[in-house]
Amino acid sequence: MMVQEAIKFDHYVDAKSMQCPMPLLKFKACLHGMNAGEVLRLDTLDIGSKKDIPYHVEQSDLCVMLGFEEANNDQGQAVYSFWVLKQK
């Protein structure tokens, strides 16, 4: 089973058209407006986000990574998907 089929989410950020640092900034902005217990899904093509998002989550006590998936879209581009739970 793919991660995306197993994890329900409350908020979605489609950052596939954005370059660094915008996916991380949109991620932080969305997370800031969320309530504890809500899940955010972020999709991006930006390879830098593959390191940036997990690093931010690891450094924060506000959220925890629930899942990560890397898959190719119809154009053969790598899409990086993250699911993050806001804890506080």
TIPA-304336 format. One record per atom (N, C-alpha, C, CB): residue in one letter; x, z, y. Coordinates in steps of 0.05 Angstrom, whole numbers, plus 32768, in hexadecimal, padded with zeros to 4 digits. Glycine has a CB too. Example, Ala and Ser with C-alpha at 12.3 -4.5 7.8 and 13.67 -1.06 7.14 Angstrom:
2
A8108809C7F8EA80F6809C7FA6A8108809C7FBEA80E280B57FA7S8101808E7FD3S8111808F7FEBS8102809D8001S811A80727FF4
***
This chain:
88
M801180007FE8M800080008000M801280008019M7FED80188000M800B7FEF802CM80197FEE8045M801280068056M80137FD48054V8025800F8067V802180268078V80088022808AV8039802B808AQ8005800A8095Q7FEF800580A7Q7FD48009809AQ7FF17FEA80B3E7FD280068080E7FB9800A8072E7FB38028806EE7FB97FFB8058A7FC78039806FA7FC480558068A7FC18067807FA7FDB805D8057I7FCB80608096I7FCB807280ADI7FB7806980C2I7FE7807480BAK7FA4807B80C7K7F90807580DDK7F9D807D80F7K7F75808580D8F7F96806F810CF7FA180768127F7F8B8076813CF7FB78062812ED7F9180868151D7F7E80898167D7F848078817FD7F7D80A78170H7F9E80728182H7FA880628199H7FBA804C818FH7FB6807581AEY7FB98036819DY7FC9801F8195Y7FD7801381AEY7FB880098187V7FF1800E81ABV8001800181BFV800C7FE781B3V8018801381CAD80037FD081BED800D7FB681B6D80237FAF81C9D7FF67FA181B5A803C7FB381C1A80537FAE81D2A80637F9681C8A80657FC681D4K80557F8581B9K80637F6E81ADK806E7F5A81C1K80517F60819AS80627F5981D9S806C7F4681EDS807F7F538201S80547F3B81FDM80877F6C81FCM80987F7B820EM80B47F7E8204M808C7F978213Q80C77F7D8217Q80E37F818211Q80EB7F9D8219Q80F57F6C8220C81017FA6820EC810D7FC18214C81107FC48233C81287FC58205P81097FDA823EP81007FF38232P80E27FF78232P810D80098242M80D37FE28237M80B67FE5823AM80A77FF08221M80AA7FCA8241P80AE7FE88209P80A07FF581F2P80A3801381F2P80AA7FE981D8L80BB801D81F7L80BF803A81F8L80B08047820FL80DC804081FBL80B0803A8226L80A18045823DL808380468238L80A780358257K80788030822CK805C80308226K805580458211K80538014821CF8067804881FDF8064805D81E9F8062807881F5F807C805B81D5K8075807E8207K807580998214K805C809D8225K808E809B8226A805480888234A803C808B8245A802380908234A803880718256C80208082821FC80098085820EC800980A18201C8008807081F8L802080A981F7L802380C381EAL801C80DA81FEL804080C781E0H802480D68217H801F80EA822CH800180EF8230H802C80E28246G7FF180DA822DG7FD480DC8231G7FC480E38219G7FCA80C2823BM7FD280E88202M7FC480EE81E9M7FC0810C81E5M7FD380E381D2N7FAD811381D5N7FA8812F81CDN7FB7813581B3N7F8A813481CAA7FBD814E81AFA7FC981578196A7FB8814F817EA7FCE81768196G7FC481458169G7FB6813D8151G7FAF811F8151G7F9D814D814FE7FB381118167E7FAD80F58168E7FC680E5815FE7FA480EC8185V7FC180CD8154V7FD680BC814AV7FD880A2815BV7FD180B4812DL7FF0809B8162L7FF680828171L8003806E815FL80088089818AR7FFA80558161R8008803F8154R8014802D8169R7FF4802F8141L802D80268166L803B80148178L80467FFD8168L805280228187D80407FE48171D804B7FCC8165D805D7FBE8179D80357FB8815BT80757FB68171T80877FA98183T80997F958174T80997FBE8192L80A37F828182L80B77F6F8177L80D37F778180L80B17F528181D80D57F8A8192D80EF7F92819ED80FF7FA28189D80EB7FA381B7I81167F968180I81267FA3816CI81327FBE8175I813D7F908163G81367FC1818FG81407FDA819AG812D7FF18195G81457FD781B7S81137FEB8193S80FF8000818ES8102800C8172S80E37FF58192K810F7FFD8161K811380078145K812480208146K81207FF18134K81358022815AK8146803B815DK8139804D8172K816280338165D812F80418188D81268051819FD810E80638198D811E803F81B6I80FA8059818BI80E280688185I80E880808172I80CC80578178P80F5807B815BP80FC8092814AP810E80A78158P810A80888131Y8121809D8168Y813280B08177Y812280C1818AY814880A18186H810F80B58199H80FF80C481ABH80EE80D9819CH80EC80B281BBV80E280D08186V80D280E38176V80E380FA816BV80C480D4815EE80FB80F48161E810C81088157E8114811C816CE812580FB814BQ811881148184Q81218125819AQ810A813581A6Q812E811581B0S80F1812E81A0S80DA813A81ACS80CE814E8199S80C5812581B4D80C3816481A4D80B481768193D809681728196D80BB8194819AL808F815C81A4L8072815681A9L806681448193L8070814881C4C807781378183C806B81238171C807D81218158C80698108817EV807181148143V807F8110812AV807980F48120V807781268115M808D80E78114M808980CC810AM807A80CE80EFM80A580BE8105L806480BF80EDL805480BE80D5L805B80A680C4L803680BD80DBG8064809080D1G806B807880C2G8078806380D2G8052806D80B5F8086805180C4F8094803B80D1F8091802380BDF80B2804180D7E808C800C80C8E808B7FF480B8E80977FDD80C6E806D7FEE80B0E80A67FCC80B8E80B27FB480C3E80A77F9D80B2E80D17FB580C2A80997F8A80BFA808E7F7380B2A80907F5B80C3A80707F7880AAN808F7F4380B8N80917F2B80C7N80757F2180CFN809F7F1580B8N80727F1780E7N80587F0C80F0N80577EEF80E7N80557F0E810FD80427EE180EFD803E7EC580E7D80557EB280F1D80247EBB80F1Q80627EBA8107Q80787EAA8112Q80937EB18106Q80797EAD8130G80937EC480F3G80AC7ECC80E6G80BB7EE180F6G80BD7EB580E1Q80AF7EEC810BQ80BD7F01811BQ80B87F1C810EQ80B27F008138A80CC7F2D810FA80CA7F488106A80B87F598119A80E57F568102V80A47F65810EV80927F77811DV80987F948113V80747F70811AY809E7FA58126Y80A47FC18120Y808C7FD28128Y80BE7FCB812FS80817FE08114S80697FF08118S806F800D8114S80527FE78106F8066801E8126F806B803B8125F8051804A8126F807E8044813BW804E805F8117W803780718118W8042808D811EW8027807180FEV803880998134V804380B2813EV802B80C58143V805380AE8157L802E80DE8139L801A80F3813CL802381058153L801781038122K801181098167K8018811B817CK801081378173K800881148197Q8023814A8174Q80208165816AQ80178179817FQ8039816E815DK802081758197K801A818981ADK800E817C81C4K8034819881B6
***
